[in-house]
Structure formats: C-alpha cells, structure tokens
Amino acid sequence: MYKLLIVDDAKEIREGLASWTWDLVGIEVAGICSHGLEALQFVEERPVDLVLTDIRMPFMDGIELMTALNARYPFIRVVVLSAYSDFEYAQKALQLGAIDYLLKPVQFQMMHDTFARTVDRLREEKQAEFRVSVLKRKAELLARVLRVDFLRRLFREPLSEVELEQGLSDGEVLLEAERYTVAVFRPDRLVEPGAVIRDKEKKLLVFSLDNILTDLWEGKELGYHWVNEQTGEAYVLSMKPEAVAKAHFAELLPLWRKYRGLFKSSFSGGVGHPVVSPAEIYLSAQAASAALAANMEEGTLAAGSSETTAANRTIPAVLGSKGQTEAEDSRESDAEPASLMLVQAKQYIREHFNRSLTLKEVAEQVHISGSHLFALFKNSGQTFLSFLTSIRLQRAMELLSGSNLKIYEIVEQVGYSDPAYFTEVFKKYTGKTPNEYRSKSR
C-alpha cells in the first residue's frame, strides 16, 4: 500500500478525504495536516509516497509546499485539490511537477481515476528501478569475477600486452606506477605437519582474508590483492616505491596477529623484488613465493631476490618509425568511422603524451568506452600502452639527438617522472641507455 498525506486547512474537507475508500486504489492514509508547514514537518518524521494538497492555506500554501518537497523529497508525488480554477495556480502547480490539478468539489470517479493512474505510475517506476538495480548487481558481479580472474593470472603467469590491457579494462584495474612489488602471505596452520583443516574453515579463512585486504589494502589505494582459495595464500601487490612497499607489507604481520583468534593461525610472508612493468608482476610474485618457501620462521617476513626470476624476463619489440605510424594513421583516416576514432585517439595521445595519460581519458575524449578503444587498438595490431610508449620514446630520441637538454629534463618532457624508470624503459625498447643513444646519434 502506498502512503498518502492529506493537506487542507478546512477540517471537514481533510477529514472527509481521509474517510474515502483509498484502499480501492492501493493507498492508505498516513496522516492529515492543516497547512504546508505542518505537512513538511510530518514528512520529515514519517515517509509518504503521495501528497494531496490544497493551494490556499495559512503559514505555507500548496505552491510553497510543493517547492519544498521538490527540493528535499523529489520522489514524493503531489496531486493538487483546489477550489480555485485560476490558470496561474494550475500552471504553477504543473510546472512544479503536480500529477494533476483537481477542482473542488471533485467527483468520485475523477478522484479514483487520478490516483489509480498515479499508483500505476509508481509501480512502473519501482519495477524499472528494480530492473536497473538487478542489472547493476549483475554487472558488478561480472566485473568482480573478471577482476579476480585477471588478478589471479597477473600474479601467477606471464601476460601479453593484449591480455594485460583486456584484463585491465574488463576487471576495472588501474596499474599506473613506476614500481610494482608483490608479497605473499601464508597461514602457517595450513602447512603444519599433520594439520587437518576442514573445508568450511578454509573457506572462512579465505573469505576473511579477502575482505580484510579489500578494506585495509585496496581501501587505502595501496594496490591490489588476490587470495588463492586452494592454498589460502594471499598475494598482495604494492604500487609504491620499494622502501614504502616493504614498510606497508611489514605492517600487515601485526594485523594478522590482531586477527589470530579469527584465523586460528600465525602468518609468514615473503616479499619479491620490485619490477617496472605490469607484465613482470608475476616475476615479483615468484620471488615472493620463493622467499616464503625458504622462510623457516613462522610469523615473519622474508625478502626475495631478483636473481631467482631474472632468467624469465623478456624484452619487448623495438619501436617503429615516426613516419611509419603517421602513414598508417593517414590510411586509417580514409577508412570507416571506427578507424577515424582511432586516428582521433592517436592524435590526442600525440598532443598529451607529456603527462600522465590513461586509456579511459583518451576514450572519453573520442566519446567511446575504454573497452571499445582497446578493441580498436587491438584490431590495428597495437595496444594503447605500446603506442603511448612509442610516442614518448620517439620524442625522447629526437631530444637526445637534437638538443642539449639534460636527461632528467627530457624525462619530464616526455611524460615520465622517474629518470631511473625512464632509463629502464628506454633501454628495454632500444637496447641502449639514453646516454649511449645520445653518444651514438651525434
């Protein structure tokens, strides 16, 4: 039943209206008030869905009441019942969103039809809201499933640039840092000799770990995490500088001790070496797991080494030429609208590569979704990240060979903030350090 508030300064009218057979249209009377101010106080204390109000009343009239309701409770629907047929009153009421403007004395059938239509509209709106909420929950659930699967793969296996960008887009994960470090935490109870852990206990442990890390790690925007449901191990990614990352990881051990009553276990951990690319995060995770495996002391944190995984590193392909990419763009601009969007996106990147730039921002500039832009890049044989990096490094090479700017000045001009990170990326793509490149190009 929808709740109705009746507002009229004439006692016999409001009491007469209250006695009407409202249940015939699915409505019950929540209260009656003698003027707008009293009605406003009423709805502040008790929820209503509908208001039936007179126009001319003392203290606060119907127009003023509707204005206040629109500002504070826009979801409340209003029907006006007035003895005044003045056009200006009716026009103002309808402008304020009144569902109808009825004149006294009102016929039973007209009152019935007006509120029957109003209730039908409210039901349709609630059904639409419910459908939207269901779709939203499904979308959130799908995004979470994709996110968990992507993080699992990110920590456990090498991913190509295409897989990375697809996972980042589908899982709504943002990886834009200069260093990535992984720590792995293990409940010691799960590896104790002869320990018997019921499946229900393990599920509770995994669920608790996941929720705590969601609140205390991702909630503070320190990075991301994934909990292995089979082993109970928590993989935690930091996107902070190495010293800060290790300090944050160290702070987690006292936290696990705080929840020892819940987990019924102490925790040990291992920290991997920092890496510079999202594609190398699994290497840091491997080093963290190796450090954890070598850690013989329960409740402690061991550091790993890059040596355990250095042999697995790969170097991406070298850059294409500037002339080649511009020629490709020229051909694309003569093609279909989708290609034109890609040309526009690439042009925006060329104009803004000298600062932090994300796939989402570029997509918004050409009025498409991030996943759509990702697909356009993929179909062109590139990725957003590889194109952005190529533009930055092409400009860096031009400045190295054609200017006397210092390395750190070039770093800033091409969109990087850390000279050491820039040097690593530059060497990975060109096979030379910036200084070596400058020396050989002159």
N, C-alpha and C positions, 0 to 999 in steps of 0.2 A: 504493500500500500504506500502511495506517495503522500507526504505530509504537506498540509495546506495551512497557511496563516491568513486569517481574515482581518482586514484593517478598514474600519469605518467609524466615524465619530458619532453616528446615530446608533444608540444602543439597540433599538428594536430591529434595525436592519442587520447589524452584525450577528445578533442572536438568532434572527430568522435564517440568515445564511448558514449559520453553524448547524441548524437543525435539518438542513436539506439532506437528501439521501445521497451523500457523496460516495458511499460505498459502491453505488451502481457503476461508477467510472473508475474504481480502484483508488479512491482518495480517502484519507481520514483527516479530520480537523485537528491540527496540532495546538492551535490557540486562537484567541481573538484579541485584537488591540483597538484602541480608540483613536490613535493618531500615529503618524510616521515615526516619531521619536521612540514611542513605546514599542513599535514593531521592530525597529532597528536593534533596540536592546534585547528584544525577545530572540531574534535570530542569532545574536552573538552568544546566547546561552544555550539555545536548542536548535538543532538542524532542521531546516524545512526545505522542501523541493519547489513549492509553489506559493505565490502570494496573490491574493485577491484584494485589491485596494481601491478605495475611493480616491478622488482627486482633491477636493476641497476639505481640508481638516486643519485643526489648530496645531501650533508648535512646529509640525513638519508635514507638509502636504504630500500628496501622492507622487508628484513630479520629483520633489526633493528626495523622497524615499527611494524612488527608482534610481536616481543618480547615485545615492549612497550604496545601494545594493549592487549596482553595476561595478562600482569601484572595489567593494570588499568581497562580494559574493556573486560573481558573474554567472555562476551556474544556476542560480535561482531564477525560475521563470515567473513572469508577472502578467496578470490579467487585470485590466482596469474596469471598474464598475462605477459609473458616474451619472449624476442627474444632468450634467452639462454636456450639451451637444456641440459646444463651441469647437470649431475646426482647429484652432490653435492648440487647444488642450489635447485633442486626439492626435494631431500631427506630432506634438512634442512627445507624447507617450509612446507612439510607434517608433519615433526616432531613437528613443531610449531602449527599444527592444521589447516593448509590450507585445504579447502574443495576440491580444485582441483588446478592443475598446468597446465595452458593452454599456448600453444606456439603461438607466432605471426608468420605469420598472422593467425587469428583464423576464422574458418568457422562459418557462421551464425547459422547453426543447432547445432553445438557443444556448442556455447555460450548459445543458447536458452535452450538446454537440461541441461547444468550445472546449470544455475540459476533457471530453473523450479524445478529441484531436490532440490536445496538449499531452495527455498521458501516452498516447500512441507515439508521439514525437520523442518523449522522454525515454520510452522503452527502446525505440530505434537507436537513440544516441547511446544508451547503455550497452546495447548489443554491439554497436560499432566500436565503442571503447573496449569492450571485452575482446572483440576480434583483434583489435590493434594490440592489446596487451598480450594476447596469446602469440601473435606473430612476433612481437618484440621478445618475448621469453624464448621462443624457438630460435630466433636469430642470435640471442645472447648465448644460448646453449650450444648452438653450432659453432659460434665464434670461440667459445671456450674449448670445445672438443678439438677444433683446428689448432688452437693456441697450444694446448697440452701436447698434441701430436708433434707440432713443429718444434717445441722446446725439447721434447724427448730426442728428436733427430738432431737438433742443434748440438746437444750435449754428447750424443753418442756416435755420430757418424759424419764424414765429410759431406758437405752440400755444395752443389754448383751454384754459381751466381743466380741462375734462373730459379733454382729451388729455394735459394735464400730469399729472393725478392718475392716469390709467390707466397712463401711461408710468412714473411713479414706482413704482407698485405692481408692474407686470409686470417692470420692469428692476431692481427692488430698489435704487433710487437714493434717497438721502435728501438733500433740499435744504431745509435749515432754517437760513438765515443771514440776516444783515441787509444784506450786500453781496455781489454776485457780479461778478467781473471775469474777462474772457477774454483770453488771449494766444494768438497764432497763430505757430507756428514753422515755417519752410520750409527744406528743404535747398537751399542755393544752387546746388548742382550741377544740380538739376533745371530751373533756369531759365537756365543759362548758354547763350549763343548757340552753336548748333552741337553742343550736348552730346547724346550718344547714350547712353541708359540702357536696358540690356536689361531685359526684363520680370522676369527672375529676380532681378536686382539690386534693382529697385524693391520687389518682394515681400519680399526680405530686409531692406531698409531699413525698410519699414512694420512688419514683424514685430518688428524690433529696437526701433524707436521705441515701439511699443505695450507691449512687455514692460518696457522701462526705465521708462516712465512709470507703469506699473502698480505696479512695485516702489517707485520713488522719489517718486511723487506721491500716488497713491491709497494706497500702503502707509503713508505718513505722515499719511493722513487730511487732506490739504490741499485736496482737491477731486476733480474727475473729468477725464477726457480722452477724445478721440476722434481717430483718425488717418485721414485721407482716403486711401483706397487708390489713388485715381486720381492725386492730386497729391503725395502724400507729406507734406502739411501736417498738423501736429499742433495740434489745438485743446485748450487747457488751461484748465480752469475753476478759479479760486480762490474759496473761500468765506471768506476772511479780510478784515480791514479793508484799505482801499486801499493804504496805505503798506506793510503787511506783504505783501500780494499782489504788489506790484511788486518788492519785495526778493526774494521767492521766485522770481518769473519771471526776475529778473536772475541768480539763482544757476544757472539752467538752461543759460545760454550756456557757462560754463566746463565744465559737464557734457558738452555736445555736443562741445566741443573735446577732452575726455578720450577720447571715443569716435570721434574723427575717423578713426582707422585703420579702424574698422568701417564707418562711413558713407561714407568717402572724400569728405567734403564738409564745408564750414563751414555754419553755420545763421544765418539772420537772423530777427528776430521783430518783432511788433507787439503792443502792449497796448491793449485797448479801455478805455472809461470804465466805472466801476462802475455797476451797476444794483441796484435794490432788490427786484425780483421775479423769480422763475424764468421767468415769461412774457417777460421782457425780456432774457434772456441772449443771445438771437440778436442783439440790438442791440449789445451789447458785442462780440460776435464780429464783426459787420460793421465796427465801428470799428477793431477789431484788424486785420482784413484790409486795411482802407483804409490804416492806418498802415504795415502791411507792404508794401503796394504802392508807397507813397511813399518807402519806406526804400531809399535808393540805396547804402548802405554795407553790404557783406557782414559777417556775423558780429556784428551789432549789434542792439539792441532799441530800437524806436521807439514812442512813445506816441501813441495816437489821441485823438480829441476826441468829446464827445457831440454836437457840432453836426452831424456827418455823418449821424447817425441820429435826431436829435430829432424830425424830422417824422413818423417812423414810429410814435411812441408812441401808445398808446390808453388811454383812461380807462375802468375797469370801471363797471358799472351801480351806481346808488345803492342804499343799504340799504333793506330792507323794515322795517316797523314791528315792535316787540316784540309787540304784541297780535296781529298777523297771524301771526307764527311760532308763538306759543303756541296759537292757534286751530287752525292746521294740525296741530300735534302732537296736540291733543285729538282731531281727526278720525282721525288715524293710529292712536291708541291703541285705537280701537274696531274697527280693521280686523284683518287677518291677522297671524300671528306675526312675519312679516318686518318689517311696519310697527312692531310692538311693539319689535323690536330697534332700529329706527331711533330710536324715541322714547327708549328707554333710552340709546342712544348720545348723542343730543342733550342729554339730561338730564345725563349725565356731563360733557359739554363745558361746559354752563352752570355746573356745580359746580367745574370745574377750569380754566376758561379763563384764570385769572390767573397761569398759569405755562406753561412750555414744554409743548406737547401735540402728540402725533403721531397719525396715523391708526392706526398699529399698536397704540399703547397703548389707544386707545378701543375698537378691535376686540377686543382681548384682554379688556377689561372686560365685553363683552357676549357673549364666547365664540364669536366668529366670526372668519374670516380678514380680513385687510386688504382683499383684492380683493372679498370679499363685502360688506363695509361700503361700499366705494367704489361698488359697483353699487347698493346701497340708496339712497345719496345721489343718485346719477345718476338713478335712476328717480323720485326725488322732485323733480327739476328743480333740484337744488343740487349743490354739491361740498362735501367736508369742509372745504376751505380757506375757501371763501366763507362757510360757516355759522359757522366759528370766528371769522373776521374780523368778521362781522356782530355776533356776540355781544359781542366785545371792544369794538367801536366803539359799539354801543348803550349799553354800560355807561359808556364814556368820555364820551359825550354827556350821560348822566344826571349824571355827576360834574362835568362842565364847567358845566352849567346849574344844578345844585342844591347845589354845595359850593364852599368856598373853597380847596380843595386846589390846590397848585401843579401846573403841567403835568407836571413830572418825577415827582411823586407819583402822579398819575393814570396816567402811563405804566407805572409799576411795578405798580399795582393791576389793570391790565387785561392783563397778560401780556407786555408789551414791555420791552426792556432799554435801547433806544437812543431817546432823545427825538426825535432828528432823523429816524430811520426812522419812528417813530410819526407824526410830523407829515406825512411824505410819504404814508403810507398813508391817514391821516385826510383829507387834502386830496384825494387821488385818489378816495376814496369819497364825500365830502360836498361837494367843491368849495370848502371853506373850510379855513383853518388852525384849529387848536384855539383860538387867541386870538380869531380872527374869530367863530367859532361861539359862544364864551362871551359875547362882547360883544353879539351879536345876539339871544341867547336870554334876556337879562336885561332 
